[in-house]
Amino acid sequence: MSTFIDVKRFDFLKNNEKLVSVLKTIYKEGGVAYLVGGSVRDLILNKPLKDLDIEVHKLPLEDFQNVLEKFGFVKLVGKQFGVLRLENVDVDWSIPRQDSKGRKPLVIFDPYMTLKDACKRRDLTINAMAIDLKFLTEKNAQEQIEVLDPFEGFEDLKNKKLKAIDNVLFLDDPLRFFRVMQFVGRFEMEPDGELNEICKKIDLSEIARERIFEELCKLFLKSRRPSLGIRWLKKIGRLKEIMPEVFALVSVQQRSDHHPEGNVFEHTMQALDAAAMSDKYESEKEKLTMLFAALCHDFGKPIATTEDLRSIGHEKIGSEMVQPFMKRFTEDYEMIKAVEKLVLYHLLPWEFVEQNSSLKAYKRLALKLSPQTNLRQLALLQMADSRGRNAKSDLPLAGQEEIFEKFMQKAKEAFVENKPEVPVLHGRDLMDVISPGKEMGELLKKAYEIQIDEGIKDKEELKKLILKKE
């Protein structure tokens, strides 16, 4: 059964004059240009297209490169993969290819490969659809554009099933395992039995951590429920191998009066989804940091939890586990440090509100969190933590904003919700009485403490106080 897409969905391409000119030249030279891969999938799902992949058939790589160079500077992204980028056209252009297994595969370009054989190289049926773009070069294009679907990917998309196109070829690229993981969360789809069996056995030992981190980022940033990808790792028996710290949470029970949702793993998965669903982030980097913090926030509970199900000190233990965990995926020091601090202090928003802590306490906490994170992010983590307690479903709770709002109100009163209070006194202000060095540093530290504790912001008064104490 054929699948069609309304031609109006392609207006954004039709209006790109440079792209249309390139396509006209490709067809004039005897080539055929197909929109392929995730671009077609996302069109069908009505998702915004960020990355366009166009595969050109019936033109050898050199001839195709010559075509592109008529329209500007062309960058060969990777000669072994035959991917080209034309300046000011946001498209990955490629030629059909065959490649062998291994970290340095032998690539053979075959521009005359059939579309079905070219699609067979792809990982999953939902990524193996194509659209002939000739209609973009015609004045009177048809109203419905056919999706070429040799492996029935549309049907799998409709049924929310992930299927490998070829079980043997799937094994050639172990990174596909992590693509499945992020697709499970991103599209809320289920791998079929055969794909699960492949993924249980595929060797992951040679995948560079940077590549794994890229897929984790997609899982966290593009999913409404990233927990589904982590739950899938558990389901197929590979969570312990990939994230032993997360696997350890499965066997840790919690007090039902505080955590009716069940064990620490269930709580963490709900908190992770709650963090993903938040609309309060100022950047993708902040969102990524907060999702890692949600994933790691209770890492210390397997060690700290006692027979009476209390977990005193788990936040400190957990913060010390963050770096070894995250370094298996990234060297981003600032993000790792931010997650460490968020985990260490994640209980404090609740404590501060319950104890009606002073503005001075908020100022001191802001300083401890700086410069990698801040009180607003800590409050966001607390809210995700509170939402991860749904006993009736594996979805996070809605609401749970009371602590967040009260904590943020006090943080704003102290003017430290995003960064600590700026010191009034600086080294240059003491140069007339003391030379730079350790002693000056100690005096400045004392001045800042007085500024925070007593609310004194007059430079001369601070100077008198610290010199008097000397």
C-alpha positions in Angstrom: 0.0 0.0 0.0 1.5 3.4 -1.1 2.0 6.3 1.3 1.7 9.9 0.2 2.5 13.3 1.7 0.8 16.6 0.9 3.0 18.6 -1.4 2.5 21.7 0.8 4.7 20.0 3.4 7.6 20.6 1.0 7.1 24.4 0.6 10.1 25.1 2.8 12.3 23.2 0.2 10.5 24.7 -2.8 11.2 28.2 -1.5 14.9 27.4 -1.2 16.0 28.7 -4.6 19.6 27.5 -4.4 18.5 24.0 -3.4 16.0 23.9 -6.3 18.7 25.0 -8.7 21.1 22.3 -7.5 18.3 19.7 -7.9 17.5 20.9 -11.5 21.2 20.5 -12.4 21.3 17.0 -10.9 18.4 15.8 -13.0 19.7 17.6 -16.1 23.0 15.7 -15.7 21.1 12.4 -15.5 21.1 12.0 -11.7 18.2 11.3 -9.3 18.0 12.9 -5.9 16.1 11.2 -3.0 15.3 12.7 0.3 16.2 9.8 2.7 16.6 8.6 6.2 15.2 10.5 9.2 14.1 13.4 7.0 11.3 11.3 5.5 10.4 9.8 8.9 10.1 13.2 10.5 8.0 14.5 7.6 5.5 11.7 8.1 5.5 12.3 11.9 5.0 16.1 11.3 8.1 16.9 13.2 10.3 19.9 12.3 13.1 19.0 10.0 16.6 20.1 11.3 18.8 17.8 9.3 18.2 17.0 5.6 19.8 14.0 3.9 19.7 13.8 0.2 21.2 10.8 -1.6 22.1 11.2 -5.3 21.9 8.2 -7.6 23.2 7.7 -11.1 26.0 10.3 -10.8 29.6 9.2 -9.8 30.9 11.0 -6.7 33.4 13.1 -8.8 30.7 14.2 -11.3 28.3 15.0 -8.5 30.9 17.0 -6.6 31.5 19.0 -9.9 27.8 19.8 -10.0 27.7 21.1 -6.4 30.8 23.2 -7.0 28.9 25.2 -9.6 26.9 26.7 -6.7 29.7 27.4 -4.2 32.3 26.0 -1.9 31.9 22.2 -1.3 33.2 20.5 1.8 33.8 16.8 1.8 32.8 15.9 5.3 34.4 12.4 5.1 35.8 11.1 1.9 35.3 7.5 3.1 31.6 8.2 3.6 31.1 10.4 0.5 29.1 13.1 2.4 29.3 16.6 1.0 28.2 20.0 2.3 27.5 22.9 0.0 27.9 26.4 1.6 24.6 28.0 2.6 22.6 24.9 1.9 21.8 22.9 5.1 21.9 19.5 3.5 24.1 16.4 3.8 24.5 15.2 0.3 25.7 11.6 -0.4 26.2 8.9 -2.9 25.0 5.3 -2.4 27.7 3.1 -1.0 28.6 -0.4 0.2 30.8 -0.7 3.2 32.5 -3.6 5.0 32.6 -4.3 8.7 35.2 -2.8 11.0 36.4 0.4 12.5 38.1 1.4 9.2 35.6 0.0 6.7 36.3 -0.3 3.0 33.8 1.9 1.3 32.8 1.3 -2.3 30.6 4.0 -3.9 28.0 2.6 -6.2 25.8 5.4 -7.7 24.0 2.8 -9.8 22.8 0.8 -6.8 19.0 0.2 -6.8 17.1 2.3 -4.3 16.1 -0.8 -2.4 19.7 -2.0 -2.0 20.7 1.5 -0.9 17.9 1.6 1.7 18.9 -1.9 2.9 22.1 -0.4 4.3 20.2 1.6 6.8 19.5 0.5 10.4 15.7 0.4 10.8 12.7 0.2 8.5 11.4 3.6 9.7 14.7 5.1 8.4 14.6 3.3 5.1 12.0 5.4 3.2 12.8 7.8 0.4 11.1 10.5 -1.7 12.2 11.3 -5.3 12.7 15.1 -5.3 12.1 15.7 -9.0 8.7 17.3 -8.3 10.6 20.2 -6.7 12.0 21.0 -10.2 8.6 20.9 -11.9 6.2 23.8 -12.3 3.0 21.8 -11.9 3.8 19.1 -9.3 1.2 16.6 -8.1 -0.7 17.4 -4.9 0.4 14.2 -3.2 4.0 13.0 -3.2 4.7 9.3 -2.9 6.9 7.9 -0.2 9.1 5.1 -1.6 9.0 2.4 1.1 10.7 -0.9 0.1 10.8 -2.2 3.7 7.3 -1.1 4.9 8.7 1.4 7.3 5.5 3.5 7.3 3.5 0.5 8.7 6.1 0.1 11.4 6.0 3.8 12.2 2.2 3.6 12.4 2.3 0.6 14.7 5.2 2.1 16.8 7.5 -0.8 16.1 11.2 -0.7 15.6 12.5 -3.4 13.2 16.0 -4.0 11.8 16.0 -4.2 8.0 18.7 -6.9 7.9 19.8 -8.6 11.1 23.3 -9.3 9.7 24.0 -5.8 8.4 22.6 -4.3 11.7 25.5 -6.0 13.5 28.1 -4.2 11.3 27.6 -1.0 13.2 27.3 -1.5 17.0 26.4 2.2 17.5 23.0 1.2 16.1 22.3 -0.3 19.5 22.4 3.2 21.1 20.3 4.6 18.2 17.7 2.0 19.1 17.9 3.2 22.7 17.3 6.8 21.9 14.5 6.0 19.4 12.7 4.0 22.1 12.6 7.2 24.2 12.3 9.7 21.4 9.5 8.1 19.5 8.1 6.0 22.3 8.3 2.9 20.1 9.0 -0.7 21.0 11.7 -2.9 19.3 10.3 -6.1 18.0 11.4 -9.5 19.3 14.1 -10.0 16.7 15.7 -6.6 17.3 15.7 -7.2 21.0 17.5 -10.5 20.6 20.1 -8.8 18.3 20.6 -6.0 20.9 21.1 -8.5 23.7 24.1 -9.9 22.0 25.8 -7.1 20.0 29.4 -6.3 21.0 29.6 -2.7 22.3 33.2 -2.8 23.4 34.7 -0.8 20.5 32.3 2.1 20.4 34.0 5.4 21.3 32.5 7.1 24.3 32.0 10.3 22.3 29.6 8.5 20.0 27.7 7.0 22.9 27.4 10.4 24.5 25.9 11.8 21.2 23.1 9.2 21.4 22.6 9.9 25.1 22.2 13.6 24.3 19.6 12.8 21.7 17.8 10.6 24.1 17.8 13.3 26.8 17.1 16.3 24.6 14.7 14.9 22.0 12.5 12.7 24.2 9.5 13.5 26.2 10.2 10.3 28.2 13.9 9.5 28.1 13.3 6.9 30.8 11.9 4.6 28.1 15.3 4.2 26.6 16.9 3.4 30.0 14.0 1.0 30.9 14.7 -0.7 27.6 18.3 -1.3 28.5 17.1 -2.9 31.7 14.5 -5.0 29.8 17.1 -6.6 27.5 19.6 -7.1 30.3 22.3 -4.6 29.4 21.7 -1.8 31.9 24.2 -3.3 34.4 26.9 -3.3 31.7 26.3 0.2 30.5 25.1 2.1 33.6 25.9 -0.1 36.7 25.1 2.9 39.0 21.6 3.1 37.6 21.2 -0.7 37.6 22.1 -0.7 41.4 19.0 1.4 42.1 16.6 -1.5 41.0 17.1 -3.5 44.2 16.8 -0.6 46.6 13.4 -0.2 48.3 12.1 3.0 49.8 9.7 4.1 52.6 6.2 4.0 51.1 5.2 7.2 53.0 7.8 9.2 51.1 8.1 7.1 48.0 4.8 5.3 47.1 6.1 4.7 43.6 8.4 1.9 44.7 12.1 1.3 44.4 14.8 3.9 43.7 15.0 3.0 40.0 11.3 3.6 39.4 11.6 6.9 41.3 14.7 8.0 39.2 13.0 7.1 35.9 10.0 9.2 36.8 12.2 12.1 38.0 14.2 11.9 34.7 11.0 12.2 32.7 9.8 15.1 34.9 13.0 16.9 34.2 12.7 16.2 30.5 9.1 17.6 30.5 10.0 20.9 32.1 9.7 24.0 30.0 11.8 26.2 32.3 15.3 25.7 30.7 17.2 28.5 29.2 19.3 26.4 26.9 19.9 22.8 25.6 23.1 22.7 27.7 21.1 23.5 30.8 18.5 20.9 30.0 21.2 18.3 29.4 22.8 19.1 32.7 19.5 18.9 34.6 18.7 15.5 33.1 22.0 14.1 34.1 21.4 15.5 37.6 18.0 13.8 37.7 19.5 10.5 36.6 22.3 10.7 39.2 20.6 12.4 42.1 20.0 9.2 44.2 23.2 7.2 43.2 24.2 7.1 46.8 21.1 5.2 48.0 22.3 1.7 47.4 25.2 2.3 49.8 23.4 4.6 52.3 20.1 2.8 52.7 19.7 1.0 56.0 17.3 -1.8 57.0 14.7 0.7 58.2 14.9 2.2 54.6 16.5 5.5 55.7 19.2 6.9 53.4 21.0 9.5 55.5 24.0 10.9 53.7 23.1 9.5 50.3 23.5 12.9 48.7 27.2 13.1 49.6 27.9 9.5 48.6 26.0 10.1 45.3 27.9 13.3 44.4 31.2 11.4 44.7 29.9 8.8 42.2 29.0 11.4 39.6 32.4 11.9 38.1 33.3 8.2 37.5 29.9 7.7 36.0 29.9 10.7 33.6 33.5 10.4 32.6 32.6 7.1 30.9 30.6 9.3 28.4 32.1 12.8 28.4 35.0 15.0 29.5 32.8 18.1 29.9 34.3 19.3 33.3 31.8 22.1 33.8 28.8 19.9 33.3 30.2 17.1 35.5 31.0 19.6 38.3 27.5 21.1 38.0 25.9 17.7 38.3 28.1 16.9 41.3 27.0 20.0 43.1 23.3 19.5 42.2 23.4 16.0 43.6 25.3 17.0 46.7 22.7 19.8 47.6 19.5 18.4 46.1 17.8 18.0 49.5 18.4 21.6 50.5 15.5 23.3 48.8 13.0 21.3 50.8 15.0 21.8 54.0 15.4 25.5 53.5 11.6 26.0 53.0 10.7 23.7 55.9 13.1 25.6 58.2 12.4 29.0 56.8 16.1 29.6 56.3 17.6 33.1 56.3 18.5 35.1 53.3 22.1 34.7 54.5 21.7 30.9 54.1 20.5 31.3 50.5 23.5 33.5 49.8 25.9 31.0 51.2 24.3 28.2 49.2 24.4 30.2 46.0 28.2 30.7 46.5 28.7 26.9 47.1 26.9 26.1 43.8 28.8 28.8 41.8 30.1 29.0 39.2 28.9 25.8 37.5 25.3 25.9 38.7 22.8 28.0 40.7 19.8 28.0 43.0 17.3 28.0 40.2 18.7 24.8 38.7 18.8 23.3 42.2 15.1 24.1 42.6 14.3 22.6 39.2 16.0 19.4 40.3 14.0 19.4 43.6 10.8 19.7 41.6 11.7 16.8 39.3 12.5 14.8 42.4 9.1 15.6 43.9 7.3 14.7 40.7 8.9 11.3 40.6 6.6 9.7 43.1 3.6 8.5 41.2 2.2 5.2 42.7 -0.5 4.8 40.1 1.5 5.1 36.9 5.1 5.2 35.6 4.5 8.8 34.5 5.7 11.6 36.7 3.2 13.6 38.8 2.0 17.0 37.6 2.2 20.1 39.8 4.5 19.7 42.9 5.6 23.3 42.6 5.0 24.6 46.1 8.6 24.0 47.4 10.0 25.3 44.1 8.0 28.5 44.2 8.7 29.2 47.9 12.4 28.5 47.5 12.7 30.7 44.4 10.8 33.5 46.1 13.3 33.6 48.9 16.3 33.2 46.5 14.9 36.2 44.5 14.6 38.2 47.8 18.3 37.6 48.3 19.0 38.4 44.7 20.9 35.2 44.2 18.6 32.9 42.2 21.0 32.8 39.2 24.4 33.7 40.7 26.0 34.6 44.1 26.2 38.0 45.5 29.1 40.0 44.0 31.9 40.9 46.5 32.0 44.6 47.3 35.7 44.7 48.4 38.5 43.7 46.0 42.3 43.4 46.2 42.8 46.8 44.6 40.9 48.3 47.6 43.5 47.0 50.0 46.7 47.8 48.1 47.3 50.9 50.3 47.6 48.7 53.5 48.7 45.3 52.4 50.6 43.6 49.5 49.0 40.9 47.3 49.4 37.5 48.8 47.9 34.9 51.1 47.1 37.4 53.8 45.2 39.7 51.4 43.2 36.7 50.2 42.2 35.9 53.8 41.1 39.5 54.4 39.0 39.5 51.3 37.4 36.2 52.3 36.5 37.7 55.7 35.1 40.8 54.1 32.9 38.7 51.9 31.7 36.7 54.9 30.8 39.9 56.7 29.1 41.2 53.6 26.9 38.1 53.4 26.3 37.6 57.2 25.7 41.2 58.2 24.4 42.6 54.9 27.1 45.3 54.9 27.9 46.6 51.4 29.8 49.8 52.2 33.3 49.3 51.0 35.0 51.6 53.6 33.0 50.0 56.4 34.0 46.5 55.4 37.6 47.6 55.1 37.6 49.0 58.6 36.0 45.9 60.0 38.5 43.4 58.6 41.5 45.5 59.5 40.1 46.0 63.0 39.8 42.2 63.4 43.4 41.9 62.4 
